[in-house]
Amino acid sequence: MNYSSKFNKILPINYFLKNYTKNWLPHSKLIICNDGSDWVLDWEAKELKKICEKLKIPIVGRSFLTNSKQQAVFYTSRYHILNNWKEQSHRIAFPYFHGKPESGEGFRKMINIIKAKNKEIWRIQVSHSEMKETILETGINSNKVFCIPIGINENFFTRSTLDQKLSVRKKLNIPENSIVIGSFQKDGDGWGKGLEPKLIKGPDIFLKTVEILKEKIPELFILLTGPARGYIKSGLERLKIPYFHTLLNNYTDIGKYYNALDLYIVSSREEGGPKAILESMISGTPLVTTRVGQAMDLVNHGKNAWMVEPEDFEGLAYWSKYVIDNSSEVKKVLDEGIKTAENNTYSNQIKLWNDFMRGFIEY
């Protein structure tokens, strides 16, 4: 390889970019850095960009992260910035959706970085009230912490109908008379097969819940999406509960999988969202969840969904069976769930993001 030739190709590009930015006013441009996983945070970056465009915030590409100074950078992954903290000339912002210090050494280290660097951090997005309290306990100025739920794009979802349900089940080879419970959240450790459980996501609680339901619902069937689901799949095989698992090539396809469900279960011990809370609601899919993440702020038990305390697998099973046995009586709950979801779409969060960006970027 001709390293001199390679260097000469790179040098003019970097030189051009730095020369291009020298007349930029301080903190006049926003750089959004995603995590490149093509998973949830990448979609959050896309939606944030749309919101900022509506707010007429000047956005520039990631190449300007190292080829400009004194601008505003939003990292969609807190790991990127907190696990590898470097002094920067830019103003820094990021979300912190879940991870209390007592939940693990990795979270404790990140919280300690926030404590140590709170004057250098300009903005933190939290998604629910409990995490806001955790972040404020670091001593960071409360004016830097903004509670903005993880929203949804309403255009990706339609309210479930019987015809939709039967159509999707036919395509997935799910028996028509099945009682189908959904679980679409990554809950294995890492990005491989996921044989080691990520216990914070409660896959063991999910298995205990469906084990109880299996005894009461012979037609039980589990629909899974998402990566790293090996622990759940092996558990379902052990319990002899039929399931179907698929990896989505495009997140926008997620809506039709909700249309196949009789209900959705969130069994986590701790969460930032999950997005499934609002996704279930806007699809008109009954939701039974533990009191985690933004569920604790958005769910009104028995009014727009059903909620129990973390690790209460018996409660999850009880209310799941209640929903299945009383499907004709839960319509009012589903209607209220749709209203809750509509209030938390990205298009209804523009004011919240405007408040977040004011003073972080000059526009």
C-alpha atoms as a printed R data frame, in Angstrom:
    type eleno elety resid chain resno       x       y      z
1   ATOM     1    CA   MET     A     1   0.000   0.000  0.000
2   ATOM     2    CA   ASN     A     2   1.219   3.477 -0.813
3   ATOM     3    CA   TYR     A     3   0.740   5.164  2.565
4   ATOM     4    CA   SER     A     4   1.916   8.494  1.214
5   ATOM     5    CA   SER     A     5  -0.779   8.398 -1.436
6   ATOM     6    CA   LYS     A     6  -3.418   7.445  1.151
7   ATOM     7    CA   PHE     A     7  -2.294  10.284  3.446
8   ATOM     8    CA   ASN     A     8  -2.442  12.795  0.610
9   ATOM     9    CA   LYS     A     9  -6.035  11.771 -0.139
10  ATOM    10    CA   ILE     A    10  -7.129  12.166  3.472
11  ATOM    11    CA   LEU     A    11  -5.279  15.396  4.181
12  ATOM    12    CA   PRO     A    12  -7.148  17.585  1.656
13  ATOM    13    CA   ILE     A    13 -10.532  16.340  2.943
14  ATOM    14    CA   ASN     A    14  -9.710  17.118  6.591
15  ATOM    15    CA   TYR     A    15  -8.076  20.379  5.603
16  ATOM    16    CA   PHE     A    16 -11.150  21.370  3.607
17  ATOM    17    CA   LEU     A    17 -13.534  20.495  6.441
18  ATOM    18    CA   LYS     A    18 -11.555  22.413  9.054
19  ATOM    19    CA   ASN     A    19 -11.207  25.395  6.724
20  ATOM    20    CA   TYR     A    20 -14.943  25.212  5.969
21  ATOM    21    CA   THR     A    21 -15.844  25.423  9.677
22  ATOM    22    CA   LYS     A    22 -13.507  28.219 10.750
23  ATOM    23    CA   ASN     A    23 -16.170  30.910 10.309
24  ATOM    24    CA   TRP     A    24 -18.911  28.989 12.107
25  ATOM    25    CA   LEU     A    25 -20.283  30.823 15.111
26  ATOM    26    CA   PRO     A    26 -19.741  28.950 18.403
27  ATOM    27    CA   HIS     A    27 -22.404  26.333 19.150
28  ATOM    28    CA   SER     A    28 -24.353  27.161 15.985
29  ATOM    29    CA   LYS     A    29 -24.394  23.610 14.529
30  ATOM    30    CA   LEU     A    30 -25.739  20.324 15.894
31  ATOM    31    CA   ILE     A    31 -23.916  17.028 15.338
32  ATOM    32    CA   ILE     A    32 -25.992  13.889 16.065
33  ATOM    33    CA   CYS     A    33 -23.820  10.819 16.710
34  ATOM    34    CA   ASN     A    34 -25.661   7.490 16.613
35  ATOM    35    CA   ASP     A    35 -24.251   4.148 17.777
36  ATOM    36    CA   GLY     A    36 -24.306   2.478 14.356
37  ATOM    37    CA   SER     A    37 -26.145  -0.599 15.655
38  ATOM    38    CA   ASP     A    38 -29.112  -0.282 13.276
39  ATOM    39    CA   TRP     A    39 -31.264  -0.870 16.350
40  ATOM    40    CA   VAL     A    40 -33.330   1.318 18.664
41  ATOM    41    CA   LEU     A    41 -30.847   4.169 19.173
42  ATOM    42    CA   ASP     A    42 -30.246   4.510 15.446
43  ATOM    43    CA   TRP     A    43 -33.966   5.067 14.946
44  ATOM    44    CA   GLU     A    44 -33.992   7.549 17.805
45  ATOM    45    CA   ALA     A    45 -31.274   9.472 15.949
46  ATOM    46    CA   LYS     A    46 -33.391   9.542 12.775
47  ATOM    47    CA   GLU     A    47 -36.444  10.813 14.634
48  ATOM    48    CA   LEU     A    48 -34.417  13.425 16.530
49  ATOM    49    CA   LYS     A    49 -33.029  14.703 13.243
50  ATOM    50    CA   LYS     A    50 -36.581  15.141 11.887
51  ATOM    51    CA   ILE     A    51 -37.599  17.045 15.017
52  ATOM    52    CA   CYS     A    52 -34.553  19.322 14.801
53  ATOM    53    CA   GLU     A    53 -35.263  20.023 11.145
54  ATOM    54    CA   LYS     A    54 -38.779  21.137 12.115
55  ATOM    55    CA   LEU     A    55 -37.202  23.414 14.728
56  ATOM    56    CA   LYS     A    56 -34.880  24.763 12.002
57  ATOM    57    CA   ILE     A    57 -31.795  23.693 13.932
58  ATOM    58    CA   PRO     A    58 -28.744  23.509 11.625
59  ATOM    59    CA   ILE     A    59 -27.529  19.881 11.563
60  ATOM    60    CA   VAL     A    60 -24.160  18.814 10.143
61  ATOM    61    CA   GLY     A    61 -22.664  15.366  9.566
62  ATOM    62    CA   ARG     A    62 -20.623  13.305 11.994
63  ATOM    63    CA   SER     A    63 -17.432  14.045 10.032
64  ATOM    64    CA   PHE     A    64 -17.491  17.474 11.661
65  ATOM    65    CA   LEU     A    65 -17.105  15.933 15.133
66  ATOM    66    CA   THR     A    66 -13.312  16.057 14.819
67  ATOM    67    CA   ASN     A    67 -13.131  18.721 12.134
68  ATOM    68    CA   SER     A    68 -14.855  21.523 14.007
69  ATOM    69    CA   LYS     A    69 -14.711  23.150 17.418
70  ATOM    70    CA   GLN     A    70 -17.192  24.640 19.870
71  ATOM    71    CA   GLN     A    71 -20.312  23.116 18.368
72  ATOM    72    CA   ALA     A    72 -23.105  21.030 19.997
73  ATOM    73    CA   VAL     A    73 -22.974  17.214 19.944
74  ATOM    74    CA   PHE     A    74 -25.807  14.841 20.868
75  ATOM    75    CA   TYR     A    75 -24.617  11.254 21.404
76  ATOM    76    CA   THR     A    76 -27.538   8.806 21.126
77  ATOM    77    CA   SER     A    77 -25.533   6.287 23.192
78  ATOM    78    CA   ARG     A    78 -24.384   7.327 26.654
79  ATOM    79    CA   TYR     A    79 -21.868   4.446 26.536
80  ATOM    80    CA   HIS     A    80 -19.953   6.180 23.756
81  ATOM    81    CA   ILE     A    81 -19.260   9.261 25.834
82  ATOM    82    CA   LEU     A    82 -19.336   8.011 29.454
83  ATOM    83    CA   ASN     A    83 -17.230   4.865 28.988
84  ATOM    84    CA   ASN     A    84 -14.545   6.750 27.115
85  ATOM    85    CA   TRP     A    85 -14.682  10.289 28.427
86  ATOM    86    CA   LYS     A    86 -12.466  12.740 26.581
87  ATOM    87    CA   GLU     A    87 -12.217  16.460 27.000
88  ATOM    88    CA   GLN     A    88 -13.850  18.197 24.044
89  ATOM    89    CA   SER     A    89 -14.379  21.719 22.874
90  ATOM    90    CA   HIS     A    90 -17.969  20.861 21.959
91  ATOM    91    CA   ARG     A    91 -21.001  21.090 24.194
92  ATOM    92    CA   ILE     A    92 -22.059  17.530 25.045
93  ATOM    93    CA   ALA     A    93 -25.538  16.002 25.439
94  ATOM    94    CA   PHE     A    94 -26.806  12.429 25.643
95  ATOM    95    CA   PRO     A    95 -29.711  10.322 26.935
96  ATOM    96    CA   TYR     A    96 -29.565   8.297 30.131
97  ATOM    97    CA   PHE     A    97 -32.626   6.044 30.018
98  ATOM    98    CA   HIS     A    98 -31.817   3.370 32.602
99  ATOM    99    CA   GLY     A    99 -29.045   2.182 34.873
100 ATOM   100    CA   LYS     A   100 -29.193   2.978 38.564
101 ATOM   101    CA   PRO     A   101 -25.803   2.766 40.329
102 ATOM   102    CA   GLU     A   102 -26.972  -0.183 42.422
103 ATOM   103    CA   SER     A   103 -27.879  -2.129 39.258
104 ATOM   104    CA   GLY     A   104 -24.302  -2.955 38.277
105 ATOM   105    CA   GLU     A   105 -20.688  -1.836 38.216
106 ATOM   106    CA   GLY     A   106 -20.953  -0.498 34.666
107 ATOM   107    CA   PHE     A   107 -23.847   1.774 35.605
108 ATOM   108    CA   ARG     A   108 -22.084   2.886 38.790
109 ATOM   109    CA   LYS     A   109 -19.043   3.950 36.774
110 ATOM   110    CA   MET     A   110 -21.173   5.977 34.358
111 ATOM   111    CA   ILE     A   111 -23.012   7.695 37.195
112 ATOM   112    CA   ASN     A   112 -19.651   8.555 38.777
113 ATOM   113    CA   ILE     A   113 -18.487  10.124 35.497
114 ATOM   114    CA   ILE     A   114 -21.621  12.276 35.470
115 ATOM   115    CA   LYS     A   115 -20.800  13.333 39.057
116 ATOM   116    CA   ALA     A   116 -17.233  14.193 38.137
117 ATOM   117    CA   LYS     A   117 -18.006  15.909 34.828
118 ATOM   118    CA   ASN     A   118 -21.381  17.509 35.553
119 ATOM   119    CA   LYS     A   119 -20.098  20.997 34.768
120 ATOM   120    CA   GLU     A   120 -18.857  19.861 31.350
121 ATOM   121    CA   ILE     A   121 -22.121  18.073 30.481
122 ATOM   122    CA   TRP     A   122 -24.668  20.425 28.955
123 ATOM   123    CA   ARG     A   123 -27.781  18.299 28.612
124 ATOM   124    CA   ILE     A   124 -29.089  14.872 29.661
125 ATOM   125    CA   GLN     A   125 -32.347  13.398 28.404
126 ATOM   126    CA   VAL     A   126 -34.116  11.019 30.783
127 ATOM   127    CA   SER     A   127 -37.282   9.162 29.867
128 ATOM   128    CA   HIS     A   128 -39.039   8.857 33.215
129 ATOM   129    CA   SER     A   129 -39.286  10.351 36.678
130 ATOM   130    CA   GLU     A   130 -37.279   7.719 38.570
131 ATOM   131    CA   MET     A   131 -34.252   8.156 36.338
132 ATOM   132    CA   LYS     A   132 -34.531  11.932 36.589
133 ATOM   133    CA   GLU     A   133 -34.188  11.616 40.365
134 ATOM   134    CA   THR     A   134 -31.156   9.337 39.941
135 ATOM   135    CA   ILE     A   135 -29.406  11.786 37.629
136 ATOM   136    CA   LEU     A   136 -30.184  14.785 39.841
137 ATOM   137    CA   GLU     A   137 -28.599  12.941 42.779
138 ATOM   138    CA   THR     A   138 -25.252  13.266 40.950
139 ATOM   139    CA   GLY     A   139 -25.311  16.980 41.744
140 ATOM   140    CA   ILE     A   140 -25.779  18.108 38.166
141 ATOM   141    CA   ASN     A   141 -27.721  21.347 37.696
142 ATOM   142    CA   SER     A   142 -31.424  20.558 37.319
143 ATOM   143    CA   ASN     A   143 -31.589  22.955 34.348
144 ATOM   144    CA   LYS     A   144 -29.508  20.436 32.389
145 ATOM   145    CA   VAL     A   145 -31.842  17.446 32.898
146 ATOM   146    CA   PHE     A   146 -34.929  17.057 30.708
147 ATOM   147    CA   CYS     A   147 -37.572  14.351 30.985
148 ATOM   148    CA   ILE     A   148 -38.622  13.398 27.439
149 ATOM   149    CA   PRO     A   149 -40.220   9.953 27.008
150 ATOM   150    CA   ILE     A   150 -38.907   7.630 24.299
151 ATOM   151    CA   GLY     A   151 -41.511   8.428 21.683
152 ATOM   152    CA   ILE     A   152 -43.019   6.548 18.771
153 ATOM   153    CA   ASN     A   153 -43.744   7.264 15.128
154 ATOM   154    CA   GLU     A   154 -47.471   6.764 14.728
155 ATOM   155    CA   ASN     A   155 -47.083   6.130 10.999
156 ATOM   156    CA   PHE     A   156 -45.512   2.722 11.680
157 ATOM   157    CA   PHE     A   157 -48.604   1.352 13.446
158 ATOM   158    CA   THR     A   158 -52.285   0.627 12.806
159 ATOM   159    CA   ARG     A   159 -54.892  -0.436 15.319
160 ATOM   160    CA   SER     A   160 -55.293  -4.192 15.305
161 ATOM   161    CA   THR     A   161 -58.384  -5.763 13.777
162 ATOM   162    CA   LEU     A   162 -59.508  -9.388 13.604
163 ATOM   163    CA   ASP     A   163 -58.784  -9.517  9.871
164 ATOM   164    CA   GLN     A   164 -55.264  -8.149 10.413
165 ATOM   165    CA   LYS     A   165 -54.667 -10.624 13.211
166 ATOM   166    CA   LEU     A   166 -55.664 -13.612 11.109
167 ATOM   167    CA   SER     A   167 -53.732 -12.361  8.076
168 ATOM   168    CA   VAL     A   168 -50.452 -11.862  9.948
169 ATOM   169    CA   ARG     A   169 -50.793 -15.165 11.775
170 ATOM   170    CA   LYS     A   170 -51.332 -16.973  8.488
171 ATOM   171    CA   LYS     A   171 -48.156 -15.445  7.035
172 ATOM   172    CA   LEU     A   172 -46.190 -16.487 10.147
173 ATOM   173    CA   ASN     A   173 -47.743 -19.997 10.255
174 ATOM   174    CA   ILE     A   174 -49.226 -19.352 13.680
175 ATOM   175    CA   PRO     A   175 -52.303 -21.526 14.324
176 ATOM   176    CA   GLU     A   176 -55.440 -19.434 13.969
177 ATOM   177    CA   ASN     A   177 -56.875 -20.399 17.367
178 ATOM   178    CA   SER     A   178 -53.666 -19.553 19.284
179 ATOM   179    CA   ILE     A   179 -53.496 -17.146 22.187
180 ATOM   180    CA   VAL     A   180 -50.453 -15.133 21.122
181 ATOM   181    CA   ILE     A   181 -48.279 -13.202 23.585
182 ATOM   182    CA   GLY     A   182 -45.579 -10.883 22.272
183 ATOM   183    CA   SER     A   183 -42.069 -10.107 23.509
184 ATOM   184    CA   PHE     A   184 -40.049  -7.943 21.132
185 ATOM   185    CA   GLN     A   185 -37.253  -6.678 23.392
186 ATOM   186    CA   LYS     A   186 -33.594  -7.668 23.239
187 ATOM   187    CA   ASP     A   187 -32.940  -9.485 26.519
188 ATOM   188    CA   GLY     A   188 -29.761 -11.503 25.939
189 ATOM   189    CA   ASP     A   189 -26.302 -10.298 26.860
190 ATOM   190    CA   GLY     A   190 -24.336  -8.939 23.901
191 ATOM   191    CA   TRP     A   191 -25.235  -9.147 20.209
192 ATOM   192    CA   GLY     A   192 -24.729 -12.861 19.605
193 ATOM   193    CA   LYS     A   193 -27.219 -15.654 20.233
194 ATOM   194    CA   GLY     A   194 -28.112 -14.237 23.634
195 ATOM   195    CA   LEU     A   195 -27.835 -17.472 25.582
196 ATOM   196    CA   GLU     A   196 -26.728 -15.512 28.659
197 ATOM   197    CA   PRO     A   197 -29.714 -13.543 29.989
198 ATOM   198    CA   LYS     A   198 -29.627  -9.828 30.570
199 ATOM   199    CA   LEU     A   199 -31.479 -10.124 33.857
200 ATOM   200    CA   ILE     A   200 -32.281  -6.434 34.078
201 ATOM   201    CA   LYS     A   201 -34.669  -7.094 31.148
202 ATOM   202    CA   GLY     A   202 -36.415  -9.901 33.055
203 ATOM   203    CA   PRO     A   203 -36.319 -12.814 30.588
204 ATOM   204    CA   ASP     A   204 -36.433 -15.221 33.554
205 ATOM   205    CA   ILE     A   205 -39.538 -13.429 34.835
206 ATOM   206    CA   PHE     A   206 -41.137 -13.770 31.397
207 ATOM   207    CA   LEU     A   207 -40.504 -17.523 31.384
208 ATOM   208    CA   LYS     A   208 -41.965 -17.932 34.888
209 ATOM   209    CA   THR     A   209 -45.029 -15.976 33.761
210 ATOM   210    CA   VAL     A   210 -45.715 -18.034 30.644
211 ATOM   211    CA   GLU     A   211 -45.054 -21.250 32.577
212 ATOM   212    CA   ILE     A   212 -48.029 -20.366 34.777
213 ATOM   213    CA   LEU     A   213 -50.131 -19.364 31.768
214 ATOM   214    CA   LYS     A   214 -49.349 -22.599 29.922
215 ATOM   215    CA   GLU     A   215 -51.242 -24.567 32.569
216 ATOM   216    CA   LYS     A   216 -54.321 -22.397 32.049
217 ATOM   217    CA   ILE     A   217 -54.104 -21.681 28.318
218 ATOM   218    CA   PRO     A   218 -53.373 -24.786 26.206
219 ATOM   219    CA   GLU     A   219 -53.317 -22.690 22.992
220 ATOM   220    CA   LEU     A   220 -50.520 -20.431 24.268
221 ATOM   221    CA   PHE     A   221 -48.078 -19.249 21.583
222 ATOM   222    CA   ILE     A   222 -45.180 -16.775 21.928
223 ATOM   223    CA   LEU     A   223 -44.146 -14.348 19.179
224 ATOM   224    CA   LEU     A   224 -40.598 -13.015 19.463
225 ATOM   225    CA   THR     A   225 -38.641 -10.415 17.517
226 ATOM   226    CA   GLY     A   226 -35.311  -8.761 18.202
227 ATOM   227    CA   PRO     A   227 -31.711  -9.967 18.471
228 ATOM   228    CA   ALA     A   228 -30.092 -12.060 21.217
229 ATOM   229    CA   ARG     A   229 -33.194 -14.042 22.253
230 ATOM   230    CA   GLY     A   230 -31.430 -17.389 22.823
231 ATOM   231    CA   TYR     A   231 -32.175 -17.596 26.556
232 ATOM   232    CA   ILE     A   232 -35.902 -17.072 26.014
233 ATOM   233    CA   LYS     A   233 -36.026 -19.519 23.099
234 ATOM   234    CA   SER     A   234 -34.270 -22.301 24.998
235 ATOM   235    CA   GLY     A   235 -36.569 -21.672 27.961
236 ATOM   236    CA   LEU     A   236 -39.687 -21.926 25.807
237 ATOM   237    CA   GLU     A   237 -38.397 -25.157 24.298
238 ATOM   238    CA   ARG     A   238 -37.821 -26.555 27.780
239 ATOM   239    CA   LEU     A   239 -41.382 -25.593 28.739
240 ATOM   240    CA   LYS     A   240 -42.690 -27.023 25.453
241 ATOM   241    CA   ILE     A   241 -44.367 -23.727 24.567
242 ATOM   242    CA   PRO     A   242 -44.506 -23.125 20.795
243 ATOM   243    CA   TYR     A   243 -43.002 -19.886 19.507
244 ATOM   244    CA   PHE     A   244 -41.900 -18.045 16.390
245 ATOM   245    CA   HIS     A   245 -38.866 -15.758 16.318
246 ATOM   246    CA   THR     A   246 -37.812 -13.365 13.587
247 ATOM   247    CA   LEU     A   247 -35.217 -10.651 13.176
248 ATOM   248    CA   LEU     A   248 -36.605  -7.551 11.515
249 ATOM   249    CA   ASN     A   249 -34.596  -6.115  8.652
250 ATOM   250    CA   ASN     A   250 -36.433  -2.834  9.093
251 ATOM   251    CA   TYR     A   251 -37.818  -1.476 12.368
252 ATOM   252    CA   THR     A   252 -40.754   0.089 10.511
253 ATOM   253    CA   ASP     A   253 -42.171  -3.436 10.035
254 ATOM   254    CA   ILE     A   254 -42.711  -3.845 13.793
255 ATOM   255    CA   GLY     A   255 -46.338  -2.679 13.665
256 ATOM   256    CA   LYS     A   256 -47.682  -5.753 11.886
257 ATOM   257    CA   TYR     A   257 -46.249  -8.037 14.586
258 ATOM   258    CA   TYR     A   258 -48.291  -6.223 17.210
259 ATOM   259    CA   ASN     A   259 -51.321  -6.831 14.997
260 ATOM   260    CA   ALA     A   260 -50.833 -10.598 15.481
261 ATOM   261    CA   LEU     A   261 -50.997 -10.429 19.287
262 ATOM   262    CA   ASP     A   262 -53.626 -11.030 21.928
263 ATOM   263    CA   LEU     A   263 -51.451  -9.197 24.455
264 ATOM   264    CA   TYR     A   264 -47.917  -7.967 25.104
265 ATOM   265    CA   ILE     A   265 -45.895  -8.572 28.263
266 ATOM   266    CA   VAL     A   266 -43.072  -6.386 29.614
267 ATOM   267    CA   SER     A   267 -41.344  -8.342 32.399
268 ATOM   268    CA   SER     A   268 -38.277  -6.148 33.010
269 ATOM   269    CA   ARG     A   269 -36.714  -5.289 36.351
270 ATOM   270    CA   GLU     A   270 -35.483  -1.924 35.087
271 ATOM   271    CA   GLU     A   271 -36.043  -0.003 31.854
272 ATOM   272    CA   GLY     A   272 -35.641   3.298 30.129
273 ATOM   273    CA   GLY     A   273 -38.681   2.794 27.921
274 ATOM   274    CA   PRO     A   274 -39.225   0.316 26.674
275 ATOM   275    CA   LYS     A   275 -40.627   1.443 23.341
276 ATOM   276    CA   ALA     A   276 -43.006  -1.518 23.590
277 ATOM   277    CA   ILE     A   277 -45.073   0.390 26.173
278 ATOM   278    CA   LEU     A   278 -46.281   2.961 23.651
279 ATOM   279    CA   GLU     A   279 -46.038   0.612 20.663
280 ATOM   280    CA   SER     A   280 -48.521  -1.771 22.304
281 ATOM   281    CA   MET     A   281 -50.842   1.050 23.232
282 ATOM   282    CA   ILE     A   282 -50.967   2.691 19.819
283 ATOM   283    CA   SER     A   283 -51.610  -0.709 18.211
284 ATOM   284    CA   GLY     A   284 -54.600  -1.336 20.456
285 ATOM   285    CA   THR     A   285 -52.780  -4.358 21.913
286 ATOM   286    CA   PRO     A   286 -53.447  -5.106 25.605
287 ATOM   287    CA   LEU     A   287 -50.327  -4.381 27.652
288 ATOM   288    CA   VAL     A   288 -49.380  -6.084 30.914
289 ATOM   289    CA   THR     A   289 -46.175  -4.660 32.367
290 ATOM   290    CA   THR     A   290 -44.002  -4.413 35.412
291 ATOM   291    CA   ARG     A   291 -43.632  -0.981 36.984
292 ATOM   292    CA   VAL     A   292 -40.483  -0.011 35.138
293 ATOM   293    CA   GLY     A   293 -39.208   2.821 32.959
294 ATOM   294    CA   GLN     A   294 -41.756   5.141 31.483
295 ATOM   295    CA   ALA     A   295 -44.521   2.677 32.337
296 ATOM   296    CA   MET     A   296 -44.432   4.099 35.873
297 ATOM   297    CA   ASP     A   297 -45.341   7.544 34.485
298 ATOM   298    CA   LEU     A   298 -47.600   6.543 31.575
299 ATOM   299    CA   VAL     A   299 -49.551   3.489 32.767
300 ATOM   300    CA   ASN     A   300 -52.671   3.930 34.880
301 ATOM   301    CA   HIS     A   301 -53.445   0.395 36.035
302 ATOM   302    CA   GLY     A   302 -56.766  -0.858 34.749
303 ATOM   303    CA   LYS     A   303 -57.345   2.382 32.830
304 ATOM   304    CA   ASN     A   304 -54.954   2.243 29.859
305 ATOM   305    CA   ALA     A   305 -52.965  -0.964 30.617
306 ATOM   306    CA   TRP     A   306 -52.210  -3.295 33.544
307 ATOM   307    CA   MET     A   307 -49.183  -2.958 35.816
308 ATOM   308    CA   VAL     A   308 -47.550  -4.932 38.640
309 ATOM   309    CA   GLU     A   309 -44.376  -4.529 40.655
310 ATOM   310    CA   PRO     A   310 -41.049  -5.753 39.228
311 ATOM   311    CA   GLU     A   311 -40.454  -9.539 39.574
312 ATOM   312    CA   ASP     A   312 -44.156 -10.197 40.274
313 ATOM   313    CA   PHE     A   313 -44.521 -12.975 37.699
314 ATOM   314    CA   GLU     A   314 -47.687 -14.235 39.403
315 ATOM   315    CA   GLY     A   315 -49.236 -10.778 38.959
316 ATOM   316    CA   LEU     A   316 -48.179 -10.675 35.308
317 ATOM   317    CA   ALA     A   317 -49.796 -14.096 34.790
318 ATOM   318    CA   TYR     A   318 -52.962 -13.078 36.648
319 ATOM   319    CA   TRP     A   319 -53.593  -9.938 34.629
320 ATOM   320    CA   SER     A   320 -52.615 -11.615 31.362
321 ATOM   321    CA   LYS     A   321 -55.254 -14.289 32.008
322 ATOM   322    CA   TYR     A   322 -57.721 -11.571 32.972
323 ATOM   323    CA   VAL     A   323 -57.193  -9.793 29.630
324 ATOM   324    CA   ILE     A   324 -57.629 -13.029 27.687
325 ATOM   325    CA   ASP     A   325 -60.782 -14.024 29.570
326 ATOM   326    CA   ASN     A   326 -62.349 -10.553 29.349
327 ATOM   327    CA   SER     A   327 -61.401  -9.441 25.845
328 ATOM   328    CA   SER     A   328 -64.841  -7.953 25.216
329 ATOM   329    CA   GLU     A   329 -64.571  -5.789 28.334
330 ATOM   330    CA   VAL     A   330 -61.144  -4.243 27.785
331 ATOM   331    CA   LYS     A   331 -62.020  -1.986 24.840
332 ATOM   332    CA   LYS     A   332 -62.202   1.139 27.018
333 ATOM   333    CA   VAL     A   333 -58.725   0.381 28.351
334 ATOM   334    CA   LEU     A   334 -57.367  -0.014 24.833
335 ATOM   335    CA   ASP     A   335 -59.002   3.255 23.746
336 ATOM   336    CA   GLU     A   336 -57.321   5.070 26.635
337 ATOM   337    CA   GLY     A   337 -54.028   3.410 25.764
338 ATOM   338    CA   ILE     A   338 -54.253   4.767 22.232
339 ATOM   339    CA   LYS     A   339 -54.821   8.278 23.592
340 ATOM   340    CA   THR     A   340 -51.774   7.934 25.859
341 ATOM   341    CA   ALA     A   341 -49.634   6.810 22.920
342 ATOM   342    CA   GLU     A   342 -50.872   9.597 20.660
343 ATOM   343    CA   ASN     A   343 -49.862  12.135 23.305
344 ATOM   344    CA   ASN     A   344 -46.315  10.766 23.205
345 ATOM   345    CA   THR     A   345 -45.578  10.555 19.493
346 ATOM   346    CA   TYR     A   346 -42.451  12.278 18.197
347 ATOM   347    CA   SER     A   347 -44.618  14.868 16.486
348 ATOM   348    CA   ASN     A   348 -46.087  15.803 19.887
349 ATOM   349    CA   GLN     A   349 -42.655  16.158 21.517
350 ATOM   350    CA   ILE     A   350 -41.445  19.146 19.525
351 ATOM   351    CA   LYS     A   351 -41.960  21.596 22.399
352 ATOM   352    CA   LEU     A   352 -40.065  19.318 24.796
353 ATOM   353    CA   TRP     A   353 -37.129  19.123 22.402
354 ATOM   354    CA   ASN     A   354 -37.230  22.853 21.771
355 ATOM   355    CA   ASP     A   355 -36.804  23.385 25.515
356 ATOM   356    CA   PHE     A   356 -33.959  20.849 25.537
357 ATOM   357    CA   MET     A   357 -32.083  22.500 22.655
358 ATOM   358    CA   ARG     A   358 -32.441  26.126 23.786
359 ATOM   359    CA   GLY     A   359 -29.178  27.153 25.404
360 ATOM   360    CA   PHE     A   360 -27.465  23.982 24.198
361 ATOM   361    CA   ILE     A   361 -27.316  25.161 20.592
362 ATOM   362    CA   GLU     A   362 -27.660  28.783 19.518
363 ATOM   363    CA   TYR     A   363 -30.454  28.951 16.944
